């Protein structure tokens, strides 16, 4: 998993990276901290599968402090998924 996180989530992302680096862990995790200058961005996850097409989950908002929760949407359109792959890449190097 390659995660993009806001600067206030850095400590949590570091913990996840340490857990993923443990010998018994089966996953890989890396993260990039977004530039604080980047304004609000949309939460999304692209899930890749070995035997079927990827899917994009998008649009949720959560806040532990304010109790905000809303639904997410599943998108299977290949063009939309390609757009969000490029968006992910662009945010990494912003």
Backbone as CSV, one residue per row, in Angstrom:
resi,resn,N_x,N_y,N_z,CA_x,CA_y,CA_z,C_x,C_y,C_z
1,UNK,0.842,-1.169,0.000,0.000,0.000,0.000,0.886,1.230,0.000
2,UNK,0.549,2.176,-0.827,1.233,3.472,-0.845,0.198,4.501,-0.432
3,UNK,0.430,5.133,0.689,-0.531,6.036,1.303,-0.074,7.480,1.148
4,UNK,-1.028,8.373,0.969,-0.780,9.811,1.019,-1.506,10.314,2.259
5,UNK,-0.784,10.999,3.135,-1.394,11.426,4.396,-1.170,12.915,4.619
6,UNK,-2.088,13.492,5.364,-1.894,14.875,5.772,-0.821,14.896,6.860
7,UNK,-0.131,16.025,7.023,0.954,16.083,8.014,0.534,15.690,9.432
8,UNK,-0.723,15.923,9.807,-1.143,15.575,11.162,-1.384,14.073,11.335
9,UNK,-1.233,13.267,10.273,-1.364,11.815,10.351,0.002,11.131,10.255
10,UNK,1.079,11.909,10.204,2.433,11.354,10.053,2.770,10.306,11.114
11,UNK,2.451,10.575,12.361,2.823,9.629,13.426,2.088,8.300,13.270
12,UNK,0.815,8.341,12.874,0.053,7.108,12.642,0.618,6.343,11.448
13,UNK,0.973,7.060,10.392,1.544,6.415,9.201,2.892,5.776,9.534
14,UNK,3.670,6.427,10.358,4.962,5.865,10.782,4.744,4.557,11.539
15,UNK,3.723,4.512,12.414,3.408,3.276,13.144,3.024,2.148,12.177
16,UNK,2.205,2.477,11.183,1.810,1.470,10.195,3.018,0.964,9.411
17,UNK,3.926,1.863,9.082,5.128,1.475,8.351,5.989,0.532,9.200
18,UNK,6.098,0.817,10.480,6.864,-0.049,11.378,6.223,-1.438,11.510
19,UNK,4.915,-1.479,11.612,4.199,-2.764,11.703,4.408,-3.568,10.415
20,UNK,4.289,-2.917,9.277,4.458,-3.610,7.991,5.886,-4.110,7.798
21,UNK,6.843,-3.496,8.488,8.237,-3.904,8.376,8.624,-5.056,9.283
22,UNK,7.704,-5.496,10.124,7.985,-6.610,11.033,8.155,-7.904,10.236
23,UNK,8.999,-8.811,10.716,9.277,-10.055,9.980,8.033,-10.884,9.625
24,UNK,7.041,-10.916,10.489,5.856,-11.749,10.228,4.794,-11.031,9.400
25,UNK,5.010,-9.783,9.083,4.032,-9.033,8.295,4.027,-9.527,6.850
26,UNK,2.853,-9.607,6.265,2.738,-10.063,4.880,2.506,-8.906,3.918
27,UNK,2.386,-7.705,4.422,2.103,-6.568,3.558,3.261,-5.602,3.469
28,UNK,3.156,-4.714,2.539,4.128,-3.635,2.410,3.371,-2.329,2.543
29,UNK,3.984,-1.375,3.202,3.336,-0.083,3.412,4.384,1.010,3.320
30,UNK,4.082,2.005,2.539,4.899,3.216,2.522,3.948,4.402,2.454
31,UNK,4.433,5.545,2.869,3.561,6.714,2.841,4.338,7.958,2.443
32,UNK,3.598,8.914,1.956,4.114,10.231,1.616,3.254,11.242,2.352
33,UNK,3.900,12.183,2.978,3.166,13.231,3.664,2.906,14.361,2.671
34,UNK,1.649,14.759,2.579,1.284,15.828,1.652,1.844,17.165,2.118
35,UNK,2.164,17.975,1.177,2.603,19.337,1.447,1.448,20.077,2.131
36,UNK,1.713,20.766,3.235,0.626,21.492,3.919,-0.039,22.548,3.027
37,UNK,0.631,22.948,1.957,0.060,23.924,1.037,-1.056,23.325,0.171
38,UNK,-1.080,21.984,0.065,-2.116,21.331,-0.736,-3.442,21.522,-0.016
39,UNK,-4.398,22.075,-0.734,-5.695,22.301,-0.106,-6.451,20.980,0.019
40,UNK,-7.644,21.053,0.457,-8.472,19.884,0.690,-8.416,18.913,-0.491
41,UNK,-8.338,17.634,-0.196,-8.333,16.623,-1.251,-9.347,15.541,-0.924
42,UNK,-9.739,14.816,-1.937,-10.759,13.784,-1.818,-10.125,12.473,-1.380
43,UNK,-10.680,11.822,-0.373,-10.191,10.507,0.058,-10.523,9.467,-1.009
44,UNK,-9.542,8.647,-1.342,-9.805,7.561,-2.287,-8.814,6.432,-2.091
45,UNK,-9.232,5.239,-2.489,-8.390,4.047,-2.452,-8.630,3.263,-3.735
46,UNK,-7.547,2.846,-4.363,-7.635,1.962,-5.525,-7.208,0.577,-5.055
47,UNK,-8.076,-0.389,-5.253,-7.786,-1.763,-4.843,-7.468,-2.573,-6.092
48,UNK,-6.289,-3.179,-6.088,-5.830,-3.988,-7.217,-6.030,-5.462,-6.881
49,UNK,-6.441,-6.228,-7.862,-6.643,-7.664,-7.702,-5.800,-8.415,-8.726
50,UNK,-5.383,-9.615,-8.377,-4.604,-10.436,-9.303,-5.487,-10.986,-10.430
51,UNK,-6.724,-11.349,-10.114,-7.546,-12.061,-11.092,-8.760,-11.279,-11.593
52,UNK,-8.886,-10.017,-11.229,-10.019,-9.238,-11.744,-9.653,-7.761,-11.810
53,UNK,-10.526,-6.987,-12.384,-10.261,-5.563,-12.594,-10.199,-4.798,-11.270
54,UNK,-9.423,-3.716,-11.246,-9.339,-2.910,-10.022,-10.643,-2.176,-9.751
55,UNK,-10.760,-1.694,-8.533,-11.901,-0.855,-8.183,-11.411,0.353,-7.406
56,UNK,-12.175,1.413,-7.499,-11.870,2.667,-6.825,-12.953,2.916,-5.788
57,UNK,-12.537,3.171,-4.561,-13.457,3.563,-3.490,-13.146,5.019,-3.188
58,UNK,-14.170,5.843,-3.145,-13.956,7.282,-3.110,-14.990,7.995,-2.247
59,UNK,-14.568,9.112,-1.681,-15.497,10.087,-1.148,-15.812,10.076,0.321
60,UNK,-15.224,9.191,1.093,-15.580,9.176,2.508,-14.884,10.322,3.240
61,UNK,-15.470,10.715,4.317,-14.848,11.694,5.217,-15.022,11.153,6.621
62,UNK,-13.962,11.183,7.381,-14.053,10.762,8.779,-13.305,11.754,9.637
63,UNK,-13.742,11.889,10.835,-13.077,12.752,11.784,-13.282,12.180,13.176
64,UNK,-12.190,11.759,13.790,-12.303,11.238,15.154,-12.741,12.335,16.121
65,UNK,-12.334,13.550,15.839,-12.626,14.666,16.733,-14.076,15.134,16.596
66,UNK,-14.555,15.244,15.343,-15.880,15.819,15.111,-16.967,14.779,14.851
67,UNK,-16.602,13.492,14.790,-17.604,12.449,14.600,-18.239,12.452,13.220
68,UNK,-17.532,12.929,12.210,-18.083,12.987,10.852,-17.881,11.638,10.178
69,UNK,-18.954,11.094,9.634,-18.872,9.874,8.840,-19.840,10.007,7.681
70,UNK,-19.440,9.526,6.524,-20.333,9.536,5.371,-20.021,8.324,4.502
71,UNK,-20.918,7.973,3.597,-20.694,6.779,2.770,-19.566,6.967,1.753
72,UNK,-19.072,5.843,1.275,-18.094,5.821,0.198,-18.778,5.265,-1.050
73,UNK,-18.159,5.504,-2.200,-18.705,5.047,-3.465,-17.693,4.149,-4.165
74,UNK,-18.175,3.086,-4.763,-17.337,2.137,-5.506,-17.467,2.435,-6.989
75,UNK,-16.323,2.608,-7.658,-16.296,2.923,-9.085,-15.453,1.877,-9.791
76,UNK,-15.971,1.353,-10.910,-15.280,0.320,-11.667,-14.806,0.812,-13.036
77,UNK,-15.178,2.016,-13.426,-14.825,2.563,-14.735,-13.307,2.714,-14.868
78,UNK,-12.736,2.084,-15.884,-11.281,2.069,-16.069,-10.696,3.462,-16.286
79,UNK,-11.416,4.328,-17.005,-10.913,5.680,-17.255,-10.864,6.509,-15.968
80,UNK,-11.879,6.370,-15.149,-11.903,7.101,-13.877,-10.786,6.581,-12.963
81,UNK,-10.590,5.278,-12.934,-9.521,4.700,-12.120,-8.160,5.185,-12.605
82,UNK,-7.967,5.249,-13.917,-6.702,5.767,-14.467,-6.473,7.219,-14.055
83,UNK,-7.543,8.010,-14.072,-7.441,9.409,-13.651,-6.954,9.488,-12.201
84,UNK,-7.533,8.681,-11.322,-7.150,8.740,-9.917,-5.758,8.165,-9.665
85,UNK,-5.320,7.231,-10.485,-3.926,6.773,-10.387,-2.979,7.939,-10.677
86,UNK,-3.287,8.692,-11.731,-2.457,9.852,-12.088,-2.531,10.924,-11.003
87,UNK,-3.703,11.130,-10.434,-3.890,12.100,-9.352,-3.045,11.703,-8.139
88,UNK,-3.049,10.423,-7.793,-2.251,9.909,-6.685,-0.766,10.207,-6.930
89,UNK,-0.321,9.924,-8.124,1.085,10.164,-8.479,1.418,11.652,-8.390
90,UNK,0.547,12.496,-8.882,0.786,13.943,-8.849,0.840,14.467,-7.414
91,UNK,-0.035,13.987,-6.544,-0.037,14.437,-5.157,1.241,14.016,-4.421
92,UNK,1.775,12.878,-4.788,3.003,12.397,-4.148,4.169,13.335,-4.338
93,UNK,4.228,13.950,-5.498,5.389,14.765,-5.839,5.067,16.244,-5.868
94,UNK,3.989,16.631,-5.242,3.569,18.038,-5.175,4.474,18.780,-4.240
